[in-house]
């Protein structure tokens, strides 16, 4: 692809690298690229969005994976879209992101930018965990459940959808909070405003895990907190089709699970 891009389309500089390449990550963070083309599936697209958000670098996703819900360009028709990209015949769709912070007492353990969702859930023990939820430091409720999800509108079609949550258009800027398999506790989703902060406190001694966008999980202890709020950066996705692409993709994937 690199040779084709430079020879056929006349691009002066094309860099091909793995998304985990440290040197390229620094270049992205320094804003050295006009656009990043993500080749892979939704997981690759999520990582690309997180990497490019701070530098406002737009991402074009080309689906080479099984699902590819975040992409509208498929692996076998990418060539017809490249001229449109170079002509500037596209729109940039900005998607809200979250910043998740893990605290143990007053100590900040780690932070993660989140494009889909942050999940606090049970570990290997098949028993529900107890989680206290606060909105802007005010008590919301206590969940007895397998877990609790705080998702962006992008994440509303991911794990939150499997947990029975509502589908939110990608242009919305809200935080979706929904429990996973709640037991004798609130079983409805709660939608928060963009400026809200959701705090999840672990109240169980059982193994409890924290996962941000499906990245490797972190073990939490009783009393640990996760705070999730709107990040001050957006993921920017390149789109060629009209705004209705989201609903067309949604119905297509809901009618037939492409991962089977």
C-alpha positions in Angstrom: 0.0 0.0 0.0 2.8 2.4 0.8 4.2 2.2 -2.7 0.8 2.6 -4.3 0.1 5.7 -2.2 3.3 7.4 -3.1 3.3 6.5 -6.8 -0.3 6.6 -7.8 -1.6 9.3 -5.5 1.5 11.4 -5.3 1.8 11.6 -1.5 5.2 13.0 -0.5 5.4 11.2 2.9 3.8 7.9 3.9 4.8 6.1 7.1 3.7 2.5 7.7 4.1 1.2 11.3 2.5 -0.8 14.0 0.3 1.2 16.4 2.5 0.0 19.3 5.6 1.5 17.6 7.0 4.0 20.2 8.6 6.2 17.6 5.4 6.6 15.6 3.4 7.2 18.7 5.7 10.1 19.6 5.2 11.5 16.0 1.4 11.2 16.4 1.5 13.0 19.7 3.6 15.8 18.2 1.0 16.3 15.5 3.4 15.3 12.6 0.7 13.6 10.5 -2.2 15.0 8.5 -4.2 11.8 8.8 -3.8 8.3 10.2 -5.2 5.4 8.3 -6.1 2.5 10.6 -5.9 -1.0 9.1 -7.6 -3.6 11.3 -10.8 -4.0 13.3 -12.6 -2.1 15.9 -9.9 -2.7 18.5 -7.3 -1.1 16.2 -9.6 1.8 15.6 -10.1 2.4 19.3 -6.4 2.5 19.9 -5.9 4.8 16.9 -8.6 7.2 18.2 -7.0 7.3 21.7 -3.5 8.0 20.2 -4.7 10.7 17.8 -7.1 12.6 20.0 -4.6 14.9 21.8 -3.1 16.1 18.5 -6.5 16.3 16.7 -5.2 14.0 14.0 -8.2 12.6 12.1 -8.4 8.8 11.6 -9.6 6.9 8.6 -10.5 3.3 9.4 -10.3 0.6 6.8 -11.9 -2.6 8.1 -9.7 -5.7 7.9 -11.3 -7.3 11.0 -14.5 -9.3 11.7 -16.8 -6.6 12.9 -15.7 -3.1 11.9 -18.6 -1.2 13.3 -16.6 1.9 13.8 -15.5 1.9 10.1 -17.4 2.6 6.9 -14.6 1.7 4.5 -14.2 -2.0 3.9 -10.9 -3.7 3.0 -11.9 -4.4 -0.6 -13.1 -0.9 -1.6 -10.5 1.4 0.0 -9.0 2.5 -3.3 -12.2 4.4 -4.4 -12.1 6.4 -1.2 -8.5 7.6 -1.2 -9.1 10.2 -4.0 -11.9 11.6 -2.0 -9.6 11.8 1.0 -6.9 13.7 -0.9 -9.6 16.0 -2.5 -10.9 16.8 1.0 -14.3 15.4 0.1 -15.1 14.1 3.5 -16.5 15.1 6.9 -14.7 14.9 10.3 -16.9 13.3 12.9 -15.9 14.2 16.5 -16.6 11.7 19.2 -16.6 12.4 22.9 -14.1 10.5 25.1 -13.8 9.9 28.8 -10.9 10.1 31.1 -10.8 7.3 33.7 -8.8 7.6 36.9 -8.1 4.8 39.4 -7.6 5.9 43.1 -6.5 3.9 46.1 -7.2 6.3 49.0 -5.8 9.6 47.9 -3.2 8.0 45.6 -3.8 8.1 41.9 -2.9 4.6 40.6 -3.5 5.2 36.9 -5.3 7.1 34.2 -6.7 6.0 30.8 -8.4 7.9 27.9 -11.5 6.0 27.0 -13.4 6.0 23.6 -15.8 3.1 24.4 -16.2 2.4 28.0 -14.7 1.9 31.4 -15.9 -1.3 33.2 -15.6 -2.3 36.9 -16.6 -6.0 37.1 -16.2 -9.2 39.1 -13.2 -11.5 38.5 -13.2 -15.3 38.3 -15.4 -15.9 41.3 -19.0 -16.3 40.0 -20.6 -14.0 42.6 -21.9 -10.4 42.3 -19.9 -7.5 43.7 -21.0 -4.5 45.6 -20.4 -1.1 44.0 -21.3 2.3 45.2 -22.0 4.9 42.5 -21.8 8.7 42.9 -22.6 11.5 40.5 -20.6 14.7 41.1 -19.8 13.3 44.5 -23.4 12.8 45.4 -24.7 9.3 46.1 -26.6 7.7 43.1 -27.1 4.1 44.3 -25.5 0.9 45.3 -25.3 -1.9 42.7 -25.1 -5.6 43.5 -24.1 -6.9 40.1 -21.5 -8.6 37.9 -20.3 -5.1 37.1 -20.9 -1.5 36.1 -20.3 0.2 32.8 -19.6 3.9 32.2 -19.8 4.4 28.4 -19.6 7.1 25.8 -22.2 7.3 23.0 -19.6 5.3 20.9 -19.5 2.7 23.6 -23.3 2.5 23.7 -23.1 0.0 20.8 -20.4 -2.1 22.5 -20.6 -3.9 25.9 -23.3 -1.5 27.1 -25.6 -2.7 24.3 -25.0 -6.4 25.3 -26.0 -5.4 28.8 -29.3 -4.0 27.6 -28.4 -0.4 27.3 -29.9 2.2 24.9 -28.3 3.0 21.5 -27.0 6.6 21.5 -26.1 8.4 18.2 -22.3 9.1 18.1 -22.8 12.9 18.0 -24.3 13.0 21.5 -22.1 14.0 24.4 -23.5 12.1 27.4 -22.2 9.4 29.8 -24.1 6.2 29.9 -24.1 4.2 33.2 -25.5 0.7 33.2 -25.1 -2.3 35.4 -24.2 -5.8 34.2 -26.5 -8.6 35.5 -27.8 -6.6 38.5 -29.2 -8.6 41.4 -32.0 -7.0 43.5 -30.8 -3.5 42.7 -31.4 -0.8 40.1 -31.5 -2.4 36.7 -32.0 0.6 34.5 -29.5 2.6 32.5 -28.8 6.2 33.7 -27.7 8.9 31.2 -25.6 11.7 32.6 -24.8 15.1 31.1 -21.5 15.8 29.5 -20.1 17.7 32.5 -20.9 15.0 35.1 -18.4 12.8 36.9 -19.3 9.2 37.8 -17.4 7.7 40.7 -17.5 3.9 41.3 -16.3 2.6 44.6 -15.6 -1.1 45.3 -17.3 -2.3 48.5 -16.6 -6.1 48.0 -13.6 -8.1 49.1 -14.1 -10.4 46.1 -11.8 -10.1 43.1 -12.8 -7.0 41.2 -11.3 -5.8 37.9 -11.1 -2.5 36.0 -10.9 -2.5 32.3 -10.8 0.6 30.0 -11.7 0.0 26.3 -11.0 -3.7 26.7 -7.3 -3.1 27.5 -5.6 -5.5 30.0 -7.5 -5.4 33.2 -6.3 -4.0 36.6 -7.1 -5.7 39.9 -8.9 -3.4 42.3 -9.1 -3.6 46.1 -12.0 -2.9 48.5 -12.2 0.8 48.8 -10.7 1.6 45.4 -12.4 4.2 43.3 -12.7 4.8 39.6 -13.7 8.3 38.5 -14.8 8.8 34.9 -15.5 12.2 33.3 -15.5 13.8 29.9 -11.9 14.1 28.5 -10.9 17.5 27.0 -10.0 15.8 23.7 -12.2 14.2 21.0 -11.6 11.3 18.7 -11.9 12.5 15.1 -13.1 10.0 12.5 -13.1 10.7 8.7 -16.5 10.0 7.1 -17.5 10.0 3.4 -21.1 9.1 3.6 -24.1 11.0 5.0 -25.0 11.0 8.6 -27.4 8.1 8.2 -24.5 5.7 7.8 -24.7 5.1 11.5 -28.2 3.7 11.4 -27.6 1.7 8.2 -24.6 0.1 9.8 -26.5 -0.6 13.0 -29.4 -2.3 11.3 -27.1 -4.3 9.1 -25.0 -5.6 12.0 -28.1 -6.2 14.2 -29.8 -8.3 11.5 -26.8 -10.6 11.1 -23.9 -10.9 13.5 -20.8 -10.8 11.3 -18.6 -12.4 13.9 -20.4 -15.8 13.7 
